[in-house]
């Protein structure tokens, strides 16, 4: 063999630990960088030029830019995130409320006939039962 062969026992356990630690910190760095970039765009108090300036600063000198941004504007990052989460929760609650109200509406005769047709197609009711129910819906007493 002409080259060096590295086996598992040539890489000590402590080195594996430090490799995993560096990898974890590297991932955390990217998470922080992306959170700062998202926060720059989320902030309504910044003008377009200020957003562009912060973004260029964070992309050209990432470590210094992110550090300065977190020190200067980090306190409000959490507030903006909480505000956005609350707005999303309100929108979701509103959607659920509207959907639930829609379920309380009386169904039209067309909906009832379609439902009856599906039940008959599955074989849950006979043709005679379908005809009786259809007459009941069409007479208007089925609501």
N, C-alpha and C positions, 0 to 999 in steps of 0.2 A: 504494500500500500504506500502510495507516495504522499498522500495528504494526511492531515491530522483528523482523527476520528473522535467525535465528541459523543460520549454516552451519557445516559441520564445521571450517573453518579459524578460526572464532571461538572454538573450544575447544582451547586448546593441548595439546600432548602431555604436558607436565608436570601439567597439571590433570587429564588423563585418568588419569595414574599415581596422583595423590593420591586421586582418586575411587575407583579400584580398591583402593588401600591402606585407605581408610576403610571400604569395603564389606567387605573381608577381615577387618579388625579387628572390625567389627560382628558378623560371623558367628562369629568366634572368641570374642567376648564371650558370645554365646548358647550356644556349646558349653560354655564354662566354667561358665556359670550352670546349665545342665542337668546337668552332671557333679556340681556341688555339691549340687543338689537330689536327685539319685539317690543320692549318697553319704550324705546325711542320712538317707534312708530305709533304706539298706543297713546302716548302723552299728547293731550289736546292743548296743553299750555305752551308747548314749543311751536315756534313758527317753522315754516318749511326750511328756511335757511339754517335755523338752529338744529333741526333734525339732520339735515345734510352734513353740517359741521360735526356733530357728535358721531354720526355714522362713519364719516371719513376718518375721524380721530380714532375710533375703535377698530377700524379695518387696517389703517396704515400702521398704527402703533398699538396693537391689540392689548398687550399687558398693561401698558400705561393708560390707554384709553378706557379700558374696562375698570381699572382701579380708580381713576379719577371720576368716572361716571358713578360708580357705586358710592364713593365718598360724597360726591356733590349731590346726587339725586337719589341715592339708595333708599332713603327714608320713605319717599313717596312711591317707590316701586311697589312695595307691598300694598299700599293704599289703593293704587290704581288696579292692581290685580284683584283685590277684594271687591272693589267697585264693579269691575267687569264680571266677576263671578256672581255678584248679587243681581246684576242686570240680566245675565243669562238665566239665573234661577227664576226671576220675575217673568221673563219671556216664556220659559218652560211652563211655569204655573199657569200663565195666561192661556197658553196653547192647550194645556190639559183641561182647564175650565171650559174653554170654548168647545173642545171636543166632547166633553161630558154633557154640555148643554145640547149639542147636536144629537146626542143619543136620547134625550128626553123629548125631542120633537115627535109628533105623531107621524107614523109612516103613511105614505100615500098608497092608494089602491094599486098602483103599478108595482110598488115595492112588495106589497103583500102578495100580489099575483106571482111575482117572480120568485118569492120565497116558497109559495105553495108549489110552483112548478118544480123547483129544486127538490122539495120534499117528495113529490110524486116521482121524479126521475130516480131518486135513490131507492124508491120502493117502500117508503115508510107509510104511505097512505095509498088507498086504492083509488081507482078512477071515480067511483061513486062519491067517496069522501072528498076528492078534489073538486068535483062538480058542486057539491053542497057548499063547500067552503068558498068556492069562486062566486056562487050566487050570493052568499052571505056578504062577501067583500063588495061585490058590485051593487048590492042594494043599499050600501052605506051604513048598515047596522053593525059592521065589523069593527068599527073604530071605537 
